[in-house]
């Protein structure tokens, strides 16, 4: 089962900005279109809920390019990820880097779980999705975290570093393949089961040029403190992702959400009210976002989607969808491929 908490540090979205703008995409209007008010995330500890981040990525890829993720990593400044980014550069070895990367990765996002697997001949980092993503988001995350990993390592070791192999979970169009070879090298596997960055195990313990154990451990402490404080700021994000998981599994109620959080329904209400929201509002926002995703995928009929999102009948879903977007779910499903844009 997927873990439930999934949200992103706001700096992760800022990291994309230079590349997005090079494609002529207006960042501010795209954030608004995705439903993200950055003024609500002005604290560094406030995380952006995964469904809003997913909205943003979906729009960026459609407006810019399917290769926007790997292009963004060309502009990586480790400082944008604060102590996590700078601490990685002080790692003693590739082995040390991989462990630090795995432990601190929730600084960037808890939508992805990073694992470091070691054996005698080859070792690798894997990236596993912990929440629902549509295909556009899934492809984007596969690209960006493989590219981000390699970019960090090249900053530590040198631009000539090459992984033993890189595995991505999708296959780009033929005209894009050379971009991927330029980024990852010739030994790249497409449509793999998992995103992986693979190393020769005998390279793991070679001392790195900028190794500084004292500074690296200081950065580790700052990352740990950040994650603790961030968790305290993100009860709404936690609840949002629990609701998302339960909705898509067809079993969502306020009582069950409260039980998963280990609190009473009354405490759940109070904590959400203190953050300026409520259970009903969160459910509606998630339904609004994911109704579009599912209709665009075209795998479900509007009637099936109504039940998928927890509505007791299609009529209720249809009325809600019309209130959000001004047309019926069936009308949207039949016309969105012709370029129709709906207000968010």
CORGIQUI-V221042 format. One record per residue. N is the residue number from 0. RES is the residue in one letter. SS is DSSP state (A for helix, B for strand, O for the rest). PHI is phi in radians with two decimals (999 if undefined). D_FIRST is the distance of its C-alpha to the first C-alpha in whole Angstrom. Layout:
[[N | RES | SS | PHI | D_FIRST] [N | RES | SS | PHI | D_FIRST]]
This chain:
[[0 | X | O | 999 | 0] [1 | X | O | -1.10 | 4] [2 | X | O | -1.16 | 6] [3 | X | O | -1.67 | 9] [4 | X | O | -1.35 | 12] [5 | X | O | -2.65 | 14] [6 | X | B | -2.74 | 17] [7 | X | B | -2.22 | 20] [8 | X | B | -1.13 | 24] [9 | X | A | -1.07 | 26] [10 | X | A | -1.09 | 28] [11 | X | A | -1.10 | 26] [12 | X | A | -1.26 | 27] [13 | X | A | -1.12 | 31] [14 | X | A | -0.99 | 30] [15 | X | O | -1.39 | 30] [16 | X | A | -0.99 | 33] [17 | X | A | -1.02 | 36] [18 | X | A | -1.22 | 34] [19 | X | A | -1.03 | 34] [20 | X | A | -1.17 | 37] [21 | X | A | -1.13 | 39] [22 | X | O | -1.51 | 38] [23 | X | O | 1.39 | 39] [24 | X | O | -1.65 | 36] [25 | X | O | -1.42 | 37] [26 | X | A | -1.17 | 34] [27 | X | A | -1.06 | 35] [28 | X | A | -1.20 | 36] [29 | X | A | -1.23 | 32] [30 | X | A | -1.06 | 31] [31 | X | A | -1.10 | 32] [32 | X | A | -1.09 | 31] [33 | X | O | -1.41 | 27] [34 | X | O | 1.53 | 28] [35 | X | O | -1.83 | 28] [36 | X | O | -1.77 | 31] [37 | X | A | -1.11 | 31] [38 | X | A | -1.11 | 34] [39 | X | A | -1.40 | 31] [40 | X | A | -2.13 | 29] [41 | X | O | -1.30 | 32] [42 | X | O | -1.36 | 31] [43 | X | O | -1.17 | 29] [44 | X | O | -1.59 | 27] [45 | X | O | -1.46 | 26] [46 | X | B | -1.75 | 23] [47 | X | B | -1.56 | 22] [48 | X | B | -0.98 | 19] [49 | X | A | -1.08 | 17] [50 | X | A | -1.21 | 18] [51 | X | A | -1.33 | 22] [52 | X | A | -1.03 | 21] [53 | X | A | -1.11 | 20] [54 | X | A | -0.99 | 23] [55 | X | A | -1.12 | 25] [56 | X | A | -1.09 | 24] [57 | X | A | -1.00 | 24] [58 | X | A | -1.18 | 28] [59 | X | A | -1.08 | 29] [60 | X | A | -1.10 | 28] [61 | X | A | -1.19 | 30] [62 | X | A | -1.41 | 33] [63 | X | O | -1.74 | 33] [64 | X | O | -2.93 | 32] [65 | X | O | -1.08 | 29] [66 | X | O | -1.72 | 30] [67 | X | A | -1.05 | 30] [68 | X | A | -1.15 | 27] [69 | X | A | -1.26 | 29] [70 | X | A | -1.18 | 32] [71 | X | A | -1.07 | 31] [72 | X | A | -1.21 | 31] [73 | X | A | -1.17 | 34] [74 | X | A | -1.89 | 35] [75 | X | O | -1.08 | 33] [76 | X | O | -2.01 | 34] [77 | X | A | -0.94 | 32] [78 | X | A | -1.13 | 34] [79 | X | A | -1.15 | 32] [80 | X | A | -1.70 | 29] [81 | X | A | 0.91 | 31] [82 | X | A | -1.11 | 31] [83 | X | A | -1.12 | 28] [84 | X | A | -1.16 | 30] [85 | X | A | -1.24 | 33] [86 | X | A | -1.07 | 32] [87 | X | A | -1.04 | 30] [88 | X | A | -1.19 | 34] [89 | X | O | -1.63 | 35] [90 | X | O | -1.04 | 33] [91 | X | O | -1.26 | 35] [92 | X | B | -2.69 | 33] [93 | X | A | -1.12 | 31] [94 | X | A | -1.06 | 29] [95 | X | A | -1.07 | 29] [96 | X | A | -1.01 | 28] [97 | X | A | -1.09 | 25] [98 | X | A | -1.18 | 24] [99 | X | A | -1.15 | 25] [100 | X | A | -1.10 | 23] [101 | X | A | -1.12 | 20] [102 | X | A | -1.21 | 21] [103 | X | A | -1.68 | 22] [104 | X | A | -1.05 | 20] [105 | X | A | -1.02 | 18] [106 | X | A | -1.02 | 22] [107 | X | O | -1.33 | 22] [108 | X | B | -2.85 | 18] [109 | X | O | -1.78 | 15] [110 | X | O | -1.33 | 13] [111 | X | B | -2.15 | 14] [112 | X | B | -1.80 | 13] [113 | X | B | -1.79 | 16] [114 | X | B | -2.15 | 16] [115 | X | B | -1.98 | 20] [116 | X | B | -1.93 | 20] [117 | X | O | -2.16 | 24] [118 | X | O | -2.52 | 26] [119 | X | O | -1.18 | 30] [120 | X | O | -1.85 | 30] [121 | X | B | -2.51 | 28] [122 | X | B | -2.29 | 25] [123 | X | B | -2.75 | 23] [124 | X | B | -1.67 | 20] [125 | X | B | -2.07 | 17] [126 | X | B | -2.21 | 15] [127 | X | B | -2.01 | 12] [128 | X | B | -1.27 | 11] [129 | X | O | -1.90 | 8] [130 | X | O | -2.57 | 9] [131 | X | O | -1.27 | 11] [132 | X | O | -2.27 | 15] [133 | X | O | -1.30 | 17] [134 | X | A | -1.08 | 19] [135 | X | A | -1.07 | 22] [136 | X | A | -1.15 | 19] [137 | X | A | -1.07 | 17] [138 | X | A | -1.13 | 21] [139 | X | A | -1.04 | 22] [140 | X | A | -1.15 | 19] [141 | X | A | -1.04 | 20] [142 | X | A | -1.11 | 24] [143 | X | A | -1.24 | 24] [144 | X | A | -1.40 | 22] [145 | X | A | -1.18 | 23] [146 | X | A | -1.18 | 27] [147 | X | A | -1.09 | 26] [148 | X | A | -1.05 | 26] [149 | X | A | -1.12 | 29] [150 | X | A | -1.14 | 31] [151 | X | A | -1.04 | 30] [152 | X | A | -1.14 | 31] [153 | X | A | -1.15 | 34] [154 | X | A | -1.16 | 35] [155 | X | A | -1.41 | 35] [156 | X | A | -1.76 | 37] [157 | X | O | 2.51 | 39] [158 | X | O | -1.14 | 38] [159 | X | O | -1.47 | 39] [160 | X | O | -1.08 | 36] [161 | X | O | -2.30 | 34] [162 | X | O | -1.25 | 30] [163 | X | O | -1.11 | 31] [164 | X | B | -2.84 | 28] [165 | X | B | -2.18 | 26] [166 | X | B | -1.99 | 23] [167 | X | O | -2.05 | 22] [168 | X | O | -1.59 | 20] [169 | X | O | -2.52 | 22] [170 | X | O | -2.12 | 26] [171 | X | O | -1.18 | 28] [172 | X | O | -1.12 | 32] [173 | X | A | -0.95 | 34] [174 | X | A | -1.22 | 36] [175 | X | A | -1.73 | 34] [176 | X | A | -1.00 | 33] [177 | X | A | -1.09 | 36] [178 | X | A | -1.06 | 34] [179 | X | A | -1.28 | 31] [180 | X | A | -1.13 | 34] [181 | X | A | -1.09 | 36] [182 | X | A | -1.42 | 33] [183 | X | A | -1.87 | 31] [184 | X | O | 1.71 | 34] [185 | X | O | -1.22 | 34] [186 | X | O | -1.55 | 32] [187 | X | B | -2.17 | 29] [188 | X | B | -2.00 | 26] [189 | X | O | -1.71 | 25] [190 | X | O | 0.94 | 22] [191 | X | O | -1.39 | 20] [192 | X | O | -1.17 | 17] [193 | X | O | -2.45 | 16] [194 | X | B | -1.31 | 18] [195 | X | B | -2.44 | 21] [196 | X | B | -2.13 | 24] [197 | X | B | -1.86 | 26] [198 | X | B | -2.19 | 28] [199 | X | B | -1.22 | 31] [200 | X | A | -1.10 | 30] [201 | X | A | -1.29 | 34] [202 | X | A | -1.72 | 34] [203 | X | O | -1.18 | 32] [204 | X | O | -1.79 | 34] [205 | X | O | -1.22 | 37] [206 | X | B | -1.16 | 38] [207 | X | O | -1.61 | 38] [208 | X | O | -1.05 | 40] [209 | X | O | -1.85 | 39] [210 | X | O | -1.00 | 38] [211 | X | O | -2.68 | 38] [212 | X | A | -1.08 | 37] [213 | X | A | -1.12 | 38] [214 | X | A | -1.17 | 37] [215 | X | A | -1.10 | 33] [216 | X | A | -1.23 | 33] [217 | X | A | -1.09 | 34] [218 | X | A | -1.13 | 32] [219 | X | A | -1.02 | 29] [220 | X | A | -1.12 | 30] [221 | X | A | -1.18 | 30] [222 | X | A | -1.13 | 27] [223 | X | A | -1.04 | 26] [224 | X | A | -1.16 | 28] [225 | X | A | -1.02 | 27] [226 | X | A | -1.15 | 23] [227 | X | A | -1.14 | 24] [228 | X | A | -1.20 | 26] [229 | X | A | -1.06 | 24] [230 | X | A | -1.05 | 21] [231 | X | A | -1.20 | 24] [232 | X | O | -1.58 | 25] [233 | X | O | -2.23 | 22] [234 | X | A | -1.13 | 21] [235 | X | A | -1.08 | 21] [236 | X | A | -1.09 | 19] [237 | X | A | -1.07 | 16] [238 | X | A | -1.11 | 17] [239 | X | A | -0.99 | 17] [240 | X | A | -1.36 | 13] [241 | X | A | -1.14 | 12] [242 | X | A | -1.06 | 14] [243 | X | A | -0.99 | 13] [244 | X | A | -1.07 | 10] [245 | X | A | -1.19 | 11] [246 | X | A | -1.02 | 14] [247 | X | A | -1.24 | 12] [248 | X | A | -1.56 | 11] [249 | X | O | 1.39 | 14] [250 | X | O | -2.62 | 14] [251 | X | O | -2.12 | 16] [252 | X | O | -2.62 | 18] [253 | X | A | -1.09 | 20] [254 | X | A | -1.07 | 20] [255 | X | A | -1.17 | 16] [256 | X | A | -1.06 | 16] [257 | X | A | -1.08 | 19] [258 | X | A | -1.11 | 17] [259 | X | A | -1.12 | 14] [260 | X | A | -1.35 | 17] [261 | X | O | 1.30 | 19] [262 | X | O | -2.38 | 22] [263 | X | O | -1.43 | 24] [264 | X | A | -1.07 | 24] [265 | X | A | -1.11 | 27] [266 | X | A | -1.16 | 26] [267 | X | A | -1.00 | 23] [268 | X | A | -1.04 | 26] [269 | X | A | -1.13 | 28] [270 | X | A | -1.18 | 26] [271 | X | A | -1.20 | 25] [272 | X | A | -1.06 | 29] [273 | X | A | -1.16 | 30] [274 | X | O | -1.77 | 28] [275 | X | O | 1.39 | 30] [276 | X | O | -2.55 | 27] [277 | X | O | -2.66 | 26] [278 | X | A | -1.04 | 23] [279 | X | A | -1.07 | 25] [280 | X | A | -1.11 | 26] [281 | X | A | -1.12 | 22] [282 | X | A | -1.04 | 21] [283 | X | A | -1.11 | 24] [284 | X | A | -1.10 | 23] [285 | X | A | -1.17 | 20] [286 | X | A | -1.06 | 21] [287 | X | A | -1.08 | 24] [288 | X | A | -1.16 | 22] [289 | X | A | -1.41 | 20] [290 | X | A | -1.09 | 22] [291 | X | A | -1.16 | 24] [292 | X | A | -0.98 | 21] [293 | X | A | -1.18 | 21] [294 | X | A | -1.16 | 25] [295 | X | A | -1.19 | 25] [296 | X | A | -1.14 | 23] [297 | X | O | 1.31 | 25] [298 | X | O | -1.50 | 22] [299 | X | O | -2.10 | 22] [300 | X | O | -1.30 | 26] [301 | X | A | -0.97 | 26] [302 | X | A | -1.14 | 26] [303 | X | A | -1.13 | 23] [304 | X | A | -1.13 | 22] [305 | X | A | -0.98 | 23] [306 | X | A | -1.27 | 21] [307 | X | A | -1.04 | 18] [308 | X | O | -1.60 | 19] [309 | X | O | 1.55 | 19] [310 | X | O | -1.43 | 23] [311 | X | O | -1.36 | 25] [312 | X | O | -2.72 | 27] [313 | X | A | -1.17 | 28] [314 | X | A | -1.02 | 31] [315 | X | A | -1.10 | 29] [316 | X | A | -1.14 | 27] [317 | X | A | -1.09 | 30] [318 | X | A | -1.14 | 32] [319 | X | A | -1.14 | 30] [320 | X | A | -1.10 | 29] [321 | X | A | -1.10 | 33] [322 | X | A | -1.15 | 33] [323 | X | A | -1.32 | 31] [324 | X | A | -2.11 | 33] [325 | X | O | 1.47 | 36] [326 | X | O | -2.41 | 35] [327 | X | O | -1.36 | 33] [328 | X | A | -0.99 | 30] [329 | X | A | -1.14 | 32] [330 | X | A | -1.08 | 34] [331 | X | A | -1.09 | 32] [332 | X | A | -1.02 | 30] [333 | X | A | -1.42 | 33] [334 | X | A | -2.10 | 35] [335 | X | A | -1.13 | 32] [336 | X | A | -1.24 | 33] [337 | X | A | -1.59 | 37] [338 | X | O | 1.72 | 36] [339 | X | O | -1.18 | 36] [340 | X | O | -1.99 | 35] [341 | X | O | -1.85 | 33] [342 | X | O | -1.21 | 34] [343 | X | O | -1.63 | 31]]
